[in-house]
Amino acid sequence: MLRLRGNDLLIQPADGAGGPAGAEALRRPLAAAARGAALVYDRRLESFRTPAGRYRDVRERLESDRYVVRTEFEPVTPLPFTPRLAHELRPYQRDALDAWSAAGRRGVVVLPTGSGKTLVALAAAAQVAAWTVVVVPTLDLLAQWRRALVHVLGAPPDHVGVFGGGKQELAPLTVITYDSAAIHTRALNRFALVVFDEVHHLPAPSYRLAAEGAVAPYRLGLSATPERTDGLESDLARLVGPIVYARTPDDLRAHLAAFDERVVRIALDAAERSRYEGLIREYREFIRKRRLRITSPEDFQRLVIWPSAGDPEARAAMLAHREARRIAFNAAGKLRAVTTLLDRHRDDRVLIFTEFNSVAGEISRGLLVPSITHRTPAAEREAILDGFRTGRFTKLVTGRVLNEGVDVPDANVAIVISGSGTRREYVQRLGRILRPKSGRAILYEFVTDDTSEVHLTRRRHGEEAGNGTADERRFAIPNHAVPAD
């Protein structure tokens, strides 16, 4: 007998087979089904305990060993209406759905931003036709997914609930934030299918509880780039299922907007160069003196940032590194290049991305371009996005807040002034211009010559620092094509 107790799945031998003998007979198959998760025997209840997320593995293993399995709960509750998709799947979306189905309706689908991952998930929900919950990272996505479930899947509005942002509605189709799902894991046990949007968030220590505590036998993860800097994406196979289908923007060129990627090389002026090199010398002297080896962001955090709390030399090195990075990312030549490109693309819809909100504000004030950062009130943000959507505005500058989790209106030009070294961020920003359209889309990526930003650009593109051939191929616009004056 399988029962739920909190976030635990209880496995109890059948009547007459309890006690130590019955428990011992079950221990081996259950240990295999738990796949590294906790498995303990509760003598008081004469039952094994394991996380509820192991329900399907436990059931399949016991049944394969010819046990008759009964449950005190209903793992698959049918939807009270017949779902009907309002859109046809594109060939690659159909292939993704078929791959997920063939994998037992468990796994991760990797598709570029703008390629229609949401439609794949809605098709999966229609196929399962049972209670479904969608877990999302932002409040914006609560409303976006609710609209999609009603208008694309054909769900009656009163059958779609929102859980998060002050609401706690549970319905046959529910959209919930990762924060709420991690806290209210028991609420997830009513659902047969759980969809993890932007699934790269899931392996975080707190968020993974949403997968470990949910019974859901069917699971679908969606992401443009599942990789994480901490390497925990390897846990997705256990939490959701393996990657069952993956395509890059290059793979889908026939289905997305034709696009070009161009890197604009920027030179520091004399004062910036002198200041940058002095700061880099200070930082490197600290690394040399301490004999540190830093090959990743995690190394930098562990060996420089954390010690800086109590080590004056480490703090000085951290501040020098931070200021050098700011100079490279915010070189004056970049702002002049933005002005040139906006003049070149005056008739296009342009998104401008920057790592620093202060730069977004400077561009907004200096060039009279609407700006959205994490400080922008929700009502103002929605008004700006609606203005961009309707064509009232054709240019928009933003920080990192529009990288994911917001339905950004389509554009055909993106200008990346600065960014992190992650491939995910680059793919997300590229995806903002990839929706099918007539004509070619173009992404400009600014890189300050002879600074650490060159290394970050290569890392974003998955290249080794010494791969000069690929680097020069991407540097398609020579510096004189975007004049400094």
URGIHU-V999639 format. One record per residue. N is the residue number from 1. RES is the residue in one letter. D_FIRST is the distance of its C-alpha to the first C-alpha in whole Angstrom. Layout:
n=N res=RES d_first=D_FIRST
n=N res=RES d_first=D_FIRST
//
This chain:
n=1 res=M d_first=0
n=2 res=L d_first=4
n=3 res=R d_first=7
n=4 res=L d_first=10
n=5 res=R d_first=13
n=6 res=G d_first=16
n=7 res=N d_first=16
n=8 res=D d_first=14
n=9 res=L d_first=10
n=10 res=L d_first=8
n=11 res=I d_first=6
n=12 res=Q d_first=5
n=13 res=P d_first=6
n=14 res=A d_first=6
n=15 res=D d_first=9
n=16 res=G d_first=12
n=17 res=A d_first=11
n=18 res=G d_first=11
n=19 res=G d_first=14
n=20 res=P d_first=16
n=21 res=A d_first=16
n=22 res=G d_first=12
n=23 res=A d_first=13
n=24 res=E d_first=16
n=25 res=A d_first=14
n=26 res=L d_first=12
n=27 res=R d_first=15
n=28 res=R d_first=17
n=29 res=P d_first=15
n=30 res=L d_first=13
n=31 res=A d_first=17
n=32 res=A d_first=18
n=33 res=A d_first=16
n=34 res=A d_first=16
n=35 res=R d_first=20
n=36 res=G d_first=22
n=37 res=A d_first=20
n=38 res=A d_first=19
n=39 res=L d_first=16
n=40 res=V d_first=16
n=41 res=Y d_first=14
n=42 res=D d_first=14
n=43 res=R d_first=16
n=44 res=R d_first=16
n=45 res=L d_first=12
n=46 res=E d_first=11
n=47 res=S d_first=9
n=48 res=F d_first=11
n=49 res=R d_first=12
n=50 res=T d_first=14
n=51 res=P d_first=16
n=52 res=A d_first=14
n=53 res=G d_first=16
n=54 res=R d_first=15
n=55 res=Y d_first=12
n=56 res=R d_first=14
n=57 res=D d_first=15
n=58 res=V d_first=11
n=59 res=R d_first=10
n=60 res=E d_first=14
n=61 res=R d_first=14
n=62 res=L d_first=11
n=63 res=E d_first=12
n=64 res=S d_first=16
n=65 res=D d_first=15
n=66 res=R d_first=14
n=67 res=Y d_first=10
n=68 res=V d_first=9
n=69 res=V d_first=6
n=70 res=R d_first=5
n=71 res=T d_first=6
n=72 res=E d_first=7
n=73 res=F d_first=10
n=74 res=E d_first=13
n=75 res=P d_first=14
n=76 res=V d_first=17
n=77 res=T d_first=19
n=78 res=P d_first=22
n=79 res=L d_first=26
n=80 res=P d_first=28
n=81 res=F d_first=31
n=82 res=T d_first=32
n=83 res=P d_first=33
n=84 res=R d_first=36
n=85 res=L d_first=38
n=86 res=A d_first=41
n=87 res=H d_first=42
n=88 res=E d_first=42
n=89 res=L d_first=41
n=90 res=R d_first=43
n=91 res=P d_first=43
n=92 res=Y d_first=41
n=93 res=Q d_first=39
n=94 res=R d_first=38
n=95 res=D d_first=37
n=96 res=A d_first=35
n=97 res=L d_first=33
n=98 res=D d_first=33
n=99 res=A d_first=32
n=100 res=W d_first=29
n=101 res=S d_first=28
n=102 res=A d_first=28
n=103 res=A d_first=27
n=104 res=G d_first=23
n=105 res=R d_first=24
n=106 res=R d_first=24
n=107 res=G d_first=27
n=108 res=V d_first=30
n=109 res=V d_first=34
n=110 res=V d_first=37
n=111 res=L d_first=40
n=112 res=P d_first=43
n=113 res=T d_first=44
n=114 res=G d_first=45
n=115 res=S d_first=44
n=116 res=G d_first=41
n=117 res=K d_first=38
n=118 res=T d_first=37
n=119 res=L d_first=37
n=120 res=V d_first=35
n=121 res=A d_first=32
n=122 res=L d_first=33
n=123 res=A d_first=33
n=124 res=A d_first=29
n=125 res=A d_first=28
n=126 res=A d_first=30
n=127 res=Q d_first=29
n=128 res=V d_first=25
n=129 res=A d_first=26
n=130 res=A d_first=23
n=131 res=W d_first=23
n=132 res=T d_first=25
n=133 res=V d_first=26
n=134 res=V d_first=29
n=135 res=V d_first=29
n=136 res=V d_first=33
n=137 res=P d_first=35
n=138 res=T d_first=38
n=139 res=L d_first=39
n=140 res=D d_first=41
n=141 res=L d_first=38
n=142 res=L d_first=36
n=143 res=A d_first=39
n=144 res=Q d_first=40
n=145 res=W d_first=36
n=146 res=R d_first=36
n=147 res=R d_first=39
n=148 res=A d_first=38
n=149 res=L d_first=35
n=150 res=V d_first=37
n=151 res=H d_first=40
n=152 res=V d_first=39
n=153 res=L d_first=36
n=154 res=G d_first=37
n=155 res=A d_first=34
n=156 res=P d_first=36
n=157 res=P d_first=37
n=158 res=D d_first=35
n=159 res=H d_first=31
n=160 res=V d_first=32
n=161 res=G d_first=31
n=162 res=V d_first=33
n=163 res=F d_first=31
n=164 res=G d_first=34
n=165 res=G d_first=37
n=166 res=G d_first=37
n=167 res=K d_first=35
n=168 res=Q d_first=31
n=169 res=E d_first=31
n=170 res=L d_first=27
n=171 res=A d_first=27
n=172 res=P d_first=26
n=173 res=L d_first=28
n=174 res=T d_first=29
n=175 res=V d_first=31
n=176 res=I d_first=30
n=177 res=T d_first=32
n=178 res=Y d_first=31
n=179 res=D d_first=32
n=180 res=S d_first=30
n=181 res=A d_first=27
n=182 res=A d_first=27
n=183 res=I d_first=27
n=184 res=H d_first=25
n=185 res=T d_first=22
n=186 res=R d_first=19
n=187 res=A d_first=22
n=188 res=L d_first=21
n=189 res=N d_first=17
n=190 res=R d_first=18
n=191 res=F d_first=20
n=192 res=A d_first=19
n=193 res=L d_first=22
n=194 res=V d_first=24
n=195 res=V d_first=27
n=196 res=F d_first=29
n=197 res=D d_first=33
n=198 res=E d_first=35
n=199 res=V d_first=32
n=200 res=H d_first=34
n=201 res=H d_first=34
n=202 res=L d_first=30
n=203 res=P d_first=30
n=204 res=A d_first=32
n=205 res=P d_first=30
n=206 res=S d_first=30
n=207 res=Y d_first=29
n=208 res=R d_first=26
n=209 res=L d_first=24
n=210 res=A d_first=24
n=211 res=A d_first=22
n=212 res=E d_first=20
n=213 res=G d_first=19
n=214 res=A d_first=18
n=215 res=V d_first=15
n=216 res=A d_first=18
n=217 res=P d_first=17
n=218 res=Y d_first=21
n=219 res=R d_first=23
n=220 res=L d_first=27
n=221 res=G d_first=30
n=222 res=L d_first=33
n=223 res=S d_first=36
n=224 res=A d_first=40
n=225 res=T d_first=40
n=226 res=P d_first=36
n=227 res=E d_first=38
n=228 res=R d_first=39
n=229 res=T d_first=41
n=230 res=D d_first=39
n=231 res=G d_first=37
n=232 res=L d_first=34
n=233 res=E d_first=33
n=234 res=S d_first=32
n=235 res=D d_first=29
n=236 res=L d_first=28
n=237 res=A d_first=27
n=238 res=R d_first=24
n=239 res=L d_first=24
n=240 res=V d_first=24
n=241 res=G d_first=25
n=242 res=P d_first=29
n=243 res=I d_first=32
n=244 res=V d_first=32
n=245 res=Y d_first=35
n=246 res=A d_first=38
n=247 res=R d_first=42
n=248 res=T d_first=45
n=249 res=P d_first=48
n=250 res=D d_first=50
n=251 res=D d_first=47
n=252 res=L d_first=47
n=253 res=R d_first=51
n=254 res=A d_first=51
n=255 res=H d_first=49
n=256 res=L d_first=50
n=257 res=A d_first=53
n=258 res=A d_first=56
n=259 res=F d_first=56
n=260 res=D d_first=58
n=261 res=E d_first=58
n=262 res=R d_first=61
n=263 res=V d_first=61
n=264 res=V d_first=64
n=265 res=R d_first=66
n=266 res=I d_first=67
n=267 res=A d_first=69
n=268 res=L d_first=70
n=269 res=D d_first=73
n=270 res=A d_first=75
n=271 res=A d_first=74
n=272 res=E d_first=70
n=273 res=R d_first=71
n=274 res=S d_first=73
n=275 res=R d_first=70
n=276 res=Y d_first=67
n=277 res=E d_first=69
n=278 res=G d_first=69
n=279 res=L d_first=66
n=280 res=I d_first=64
n=281 res=R d_first=67
n=282 res=E d_first=66
n=283 res=Y d_first=62
n=284 res=R d_first=63
n=285 res=E d_first=65
n=286 res=F d_first=62
n=287 res=I d_first=60
n=288 res=R d_first=62
n=289 res=K d_first=63
n=290 res=R d_first=60
n=291 res=R d_first=59
n=292 res=L d_first=56
n=293 res=R d_first=54
n=294 res=I d_first=53
n=295 res=T d_first=51
n=296 res=S d_first=49
n=297 res=P d_first=48
n=298 res=E d_first=45
n=299 res=D d_first=48
n=300 res=F d_first=51
n=301 res=Q d_first=48
n=302 res=R d_first=47
n=303 res=L d_first=51
n=304 res=V d_first=53
n=305 res=I d_first=51
n=306 res=W d_first=49
n=307 res=P d_first=52
n=308 res=S d_first=55
n=309 res=A d_first=53
n=310 res=G d_first=55
n=311 res=D d_first=58
n=312 res=P d_first=61
n=313 res=E d_first=61
n=314 res=A d_first=58
n=315 res=R d_first=58
n=316 res=A d_first=62
n=317 res=A d_first=60
n=318 res=M d_first=57
n=319 res=L d_first=60
n=320 res=A d_first=62
n=321 res=H d_first=59
n=322 res=R d_first=58
n=323 res=E d_first=62
n=324 res=A d_first=62
n=325 res=R d_first=59
n=326 res=R d_first=60
n=327 res=I d_first=64
n=328 res=A d_first=63
n=329 res=F d_first=60
n=330 res=N d_first=63
n=331 res=A d_first=66
n=332 res=A d_first=69
n=333 res=G d_first=69
n=334 res=K d_first=66
n=335 res=L d_first=67
n=336 res=R d_first=70
n=337 res=A d_first=68
n=338 res=V d_first=65
n=339 res=T d_first=69
n=340 res=T d_first=70
n=341 res=L d_first=67
n=342 res=L d_first=66
n=343 res=D d_first=70
n=344 res=R d_first=69
n=345 res=H d_first=66
n=346 res=R d_first=68
n=347 res=D d_first=66
n=348 res=D d_first=63
n=349 res=R d_first=60
n=350 res=V d_first=59
n=351 res=L d_first=56
n=352 res=I d_first=57
n=353 res=F d_first=55
n=354 res=T d_first=56
n=355 res=E d_first=54
n=356 res=F d_first=56
n=357 res=N d_first=56
n=358 res=S d_first=60
n=359 res=V d_first=61
n=360 res=A d_first=59
n=361 res=G d_first=61
n=362 res=E d_first=64
n=363 res=I d_first=64
n=364 res=S d_first=63
n=365 res=R d_first=66
n=366 res=G d_first=68
n=367 res=L d_first=68
n=368 res=L d_first=66
n=369 res=V d_first=63
n=370 res=P d_first=60
n=371 res=S d_first=57
n=372 res=I d_first=54
n=373 res=T d_first=52
n=374 res=H d_first=49
n=375 res=R d_first=52
n=376 res=T d_first=53
n=377 res=P d_first=51
n=378 res=A d_first=49
n=379 res=A d_first=51
n=380 res=E d_first=54
n=381 res=R d_first=52
n=382 res=E d_first=51
n=383 res=A d_first=54
n=384 res=I d_first=55
n=385 res=L d_first=53
n=386 res=D d_first=54
n=387 res=G d_first=57
n=388 res=F d_first=56
n=389 res=R d_first=54
n=390 res=T d_first=57
n=391 res=G d_first=60
n=392 res=R d_first=62
n=393 res=F d_first=61
n=394 res=T d_first=61
n=395 res=K d_first=61
n=396 res=L d_first=58
n=397 res=V d_first=57
n=398 res=T d_first=54
n=399 res=G d_first=53
n=400 res=R d_first=49
n=401 res=V d_first=47
n=402 res=L d_first=48
n=403 res=N d_first=46
n=404 res=E d_first=43
n=405 res=G d_first=41
n=406 res=V d_first=44
n=407 res=D d_first=45
n=408 res=V d_first=48
n=409 res=P d_first=51
n=410 res=D d_first=52
n=411 res=A d_first=55
n=412 res=N d_first=57
n=413 res=V d_first=58
n=414 res=A d_first=57
n=415 res=I d_first=58
n=416 res=V d_first=57
n=417 res=I d_first=59
n=418 res=S d_first=56
n=419 res=G d_first=53
n=420 res=S d_first=50
n=421 res=G d_first=50
n=422 res=T d_first=47
n=423 res=R d_first=46
n=424 res=R d_first=44
n=425 res=E d_first=46
n=426 res=Y d_first=49
n=427 res=V d_first=47
n=428 res=Q d_first=46
n=429 res=R d_first=49
n=430 res=L d_first=50
n=431 res=G d_first=48
n=432 res=R d_first=50
n=433 res=I d_first=52
n=434 res=L d_first=50
n=435 res=R d_first=50
n=436 res=P d_first=52
n=437 res=K d_first=55
n=438 res=S d_first=59
n=439 res=G d_first=61
n=440 res=R d_first=59
n=441 res=A d_first=57
n=442 res=I d_first=59
n=443 res=L d_first=57
n=444 res=Y d_first=60
n=445 res=E d_first=58
n=446 res=F d_first=61
n=447 res=V d_first=61
n=448 res=T d_first=64
n=449 res=D d_first=66
n=450 res=D d_first=66
n=451 res=T d_first=63
n=452 res=S d_first=59
n=453 res=E d_first=58
n=454 res=V d_first=59
n=455 res=H d_first=57
n=456 res=L d_first=54
n=457 res=T d_first=55
n=458 res=R d_first=55
n=459 res=R d_first=51
n=460 res=R d_first=50
n=461 res=H d_first=51
n=462 res=G d_first=49
n=463 res=E d_first=53
n=464 res=E d_first=54
n=465 res=A d_first=57
n=466 res=G d_first=59
n=467 res=N d_first=59
n=468 res=G d_first=62
n=469 res=T d_first=62
n=470 res=A d_first=59
n=471 res=D d_first=60
n=472 res=E d_first=64
n=473 res=R d_first=62
n=474 res=R d_first=60
n=475 res=F d_first=63
n=476 res=A d_first=65
n=477 res=I d_first=67
n=478 res=P d_first=70
n=479 res=N d_first=70
n=480 res=H d_first=74
n=481 res=A d_first=72
n=482 res=V d_first=70
n=483 res=P d_first=74
n=484 res=A d_first=74
n=485 res=D d_first=77
//
